[in-house]
Structures are given as C-alpha cells and as structure tokens.
Amino acid sequence: MFLGPLVVWLMKKESSAFVDDQGRESLNFWLCMTVVLVTFGIISVFCCIPAIVASVAWVMGIVFGIMGAIASSKGQAYRYPVNFRLVK
C-alpha cells in the first residue's frame, strides 16, 4: 500500500517543497497503516477482534487517503490524524 506514495514522492520530491511535504506525509501514513494491517492481520488468526480492528483501520486508511488527495489537489496541506512521522 505504501508503494504508490513512495514512488510518487521519490520521483516528484525535487519539483516543489509542497509536493515533498505532502509526499512524506502520505508515505508516513501508509507505512504506519501497513504495519497496523499486517500486525492485526497476523494476530487475527488467533482471535476475531483484531480482524475487526484491521478492517476498521483499512477503511480509515481509504477515507483519510481520499481526504488527503482532495486537500492536496486544492493546494492545501493535509495532516493525517493518526500518523507517526518516520520519514523526515
């Protein structure tokens, strides 16, 4: 899931500071979401509650991704509400 933002960020980060900032933000969010989804996906083998959490996280990722894309297309900086900024 994080491959799309990674490719776009690596290709376009030199074009503008805004693209660099938003690309890093999106990459960080999708890296965190990938960790959450894989972790809860593995744990869900033993119990069904983590599967529900993983499903909710997946839907949140899609919704926040769409909101970020809309804001960025309007030229507004978007900060994901649940994000660990790993890539500086």
C-alpha positions in Angstrom: 0.0 0.0 0.0 2.9 2.3 0.7 4.5 1.7 -2.7 2.4 4.3 -4.6 3.2 7.2 -2.2 6.8 6.1 -2.1 7.2 6.1 -5.9 5.4 9.4 -6.3 7.4 11.0 -3.5 10.8 9.8 -4.9 10.0 11.0 -8.4 8.5 14.4 -7.6 10.1 15.5 -4.3 12.5 17.7 -6.1 9.8 19.6 -8.0 8.4 21.6 -5.1 8.5 21.9 -1.3 4.7 21.3 -1.1 5.0 18.0 -3.1 7.9 16.9 -0.9 6.0 17.7 2.3 2.7 16.0 1.2 4.5 13.1 -0.2 6.4 12.4 3.0 3.1 12.8 5.0 1.4 10.3 2.8 4.3 7.9 2.8 4.5 8.0 6.6 0.7 7.4 6.9 0.8 4.4 4.6 3.9 2.9 6.3 2.0 3.1 9.6 -1.1 1.7 8.1 0.8 -1.2 6.6 2.4 -2.0 10.0 -1.0 -1.9 11.7 -2.7 -4.0 9.0 0.0 -6.7 8.9 0.2 -6.9 12.7 -3.5 -7.2 13.2 -3.8 -9.5 10.2 -1.4 -11.9 11.8 -3.0 -11.7 15.2 -6.4 -12.2 13.7 -5.5 -15.8 13.1 -6.0 -16.5 16.8 -9.0 -14.2 17.5 -11.6 -12.3 15.5 -11.4 -8.9 17.3 -8.1 -8.0 15.6 -9.7 -8.8 12.3 -12.4 -6.2 13.0 -9.7 -3.7 14.1 -7.8 -4.3 10.9 -11.0 -3.8 8.8 -11.7 -0.5 10.5 -8.1 0.6 10.0 -8.3 -0.3 6.3 -11.5 1.8 5.9 -9.9 4.7 7.8 -6.9 4.5 5.5 -9.0 4.7 2.4 -11.1 7.6 3.8 -8.1 9.6 5.1 -6.3 8.9 1.8 -9.2 10.3 -0.2 -9.4 13.3 2.1 -5.6 13.9 1.8 -5.8 13.7 -2.0 -8.7 16.2 -2.2 -6.9 18.7 0.1 -3.6 18.3 -1.7 -5.3 18.8 -5.1 -6.7 22.1 -3.8 -3.2 23.2 -2.7 -3.9 22.8 1.0 -1.5 21.0 3.3 -3.1 17.9 4.9 -2.0 16.2 8.1 -3.3 12.7 8.7 -5.0 12.5 12.2 -3.2 9.2 13.1 0.3 9.3 11.9 3.8 8.6 13.0 6.3 10.7 11.1 9.0 8.1 10.4 10.4 9.6 7.2 11.8 13.1 7.8 
